């Protein structure tokens, strides 16, 4: 068995390194204690979202950056809002339009991400939520953030 190839696959399935509190193993088992069990359920969705963002900007994201962790946190709260049917939807259109105008590339990417989330979650995503996604995508993809250490 190729353990070096298997390790990244396991990390992806459990929500990434940031979600692992502790790890132990024996000859037949790998035991992981996770910070948030629900991330393991969403790991494939996170991975797909990051692939869309990386593809849209033709640059890999350094998944160890603080802004990536912030984005994951945003998505976790978003999932809670979707499941409780309490998505954000109270901002004036002019505010939402200003975000889309200020970050056009991030907004197009956020719409693609929203399309994936709608398909995977089975619910439409509000314009307000898409605007929040836009802001997070913009933060993730700004030249200073991609692949460079944050200060």
N, C-alpha and C positions, 0 to 999 in steps of 0.2 A: 504494500500500500504506500502511496506517495503522500506522506504526512505534510510535506511542505505545500503541496497543492490543496490538500484538504483543509488546512488551518484557515486560510482566508474565506473559504466557503462556510465554515462553521461560524467564524466571526460575523459574517454577513447575516446569517440566519438568526443570531442571537441579539442583533442590534448594535454590533460593533464593539470595539475594545472599551469605549466609554461606558458601556452598559455592564461590563463584567466587574463584580466586586472581588471575587476570589475564584480560584480554579484549583482543582486537584484531580489526580487521575490514578488509576491502578492499571493492571494489565488489560482489563476488558472495558473499562468505563472512563468517561471524562465527566467530571462533576463541576458544574458552573453555578455560582451564586450570582444572580443578576440584580442590578439596581431596580430595573423596571421590567417585570415579566411581560407586560403588554408590548414592549418594544420588540420582543422576539416574534410576536405575531405580525408585527408591522415591518419587519426587517426587509422583506422582499419589496414592499412598497417604497421604503426609504431608498433602497438601492435603485429602483426604477426611476424615482424622482431625481436622484443625483445623476443618473445616466442622461436624462433629458436635459438637465441644466448643463452638464459637461458637453453634450452634443451641441446644444444651442450656442455655446460660447467657444466651442472647439478648444477647450482647455480643461485639463483634469483639475479637480478640486482636491486640496490637501485636507483630508477628512479629519485631521488632528487639530485644525484651527478652531479657535473659540467661536467664530461666526458659524461654523458648521454645527457646533453643539447648540448654539442659539437657534439655528434653523430647525434642528431636530426637536428642540423644546417647543418651538412654535407649532410644529406639526403635531406633536403630542397633544397640546392644548386644542388644536384644531380638531383632531379626532374626537376628543371629548365633546366639543361643541356640536359636531356633526351627529354623534350618537345620541346626544341629549336634545337634538333638534333645536339648538340655540345658536346658530351661526350669527356672526356679527352682520348687521344690516341696517345701520342707523346713520351713516354719514351722508352729507349732501353730495349730489352728483358732481358739483364743482370740485370738491375735495378729491374724489376718486379720479376725476379727469386730470387734475393737477399731478397726481402720482403717475398716471399713465403717460402723461406728456413729459414729465421729468425723467422717467426711466423707460423709454420706449422698448429697448431690447429686453430688459428685465420683465416688462409687462407682457410682451409676446411670449416669452418663456413661461411666465407664471400662468398664462392662459393654457399653454400645453400641459403644464403640471396639473392645473385644475381639471383638464379633460381626463387625464389619467385617474386622478382622485375620484372624479365623478363616476367613472366606470368601475373602479375598484370598490368604492363605498356605496354605490347605488343611490346617490343623492346629488342633486344639483348644488353647485358651489356659488354662494352669493358674490356679487360684485365687490362688496367690502372685503370679503375673505381673499378674493383675487388681488385686491389692492395690497393687503398685508403680505401676501405671497410675493408680490412685486417688490416690496421694500426689502424683504429678506433675500430674494434672488439678487437684487442690486447689491446688497451688502456682501453677499457671497462672491459675486463675480467682479467686483471692482478690482482694477489692476493691482492695487496694493494688497488685496486679500488673497489672490490666487497664487498658491504655492509659495507664499512668503510668510515669514513669522510675523505675528501681530505684536504690537507694542502695548 
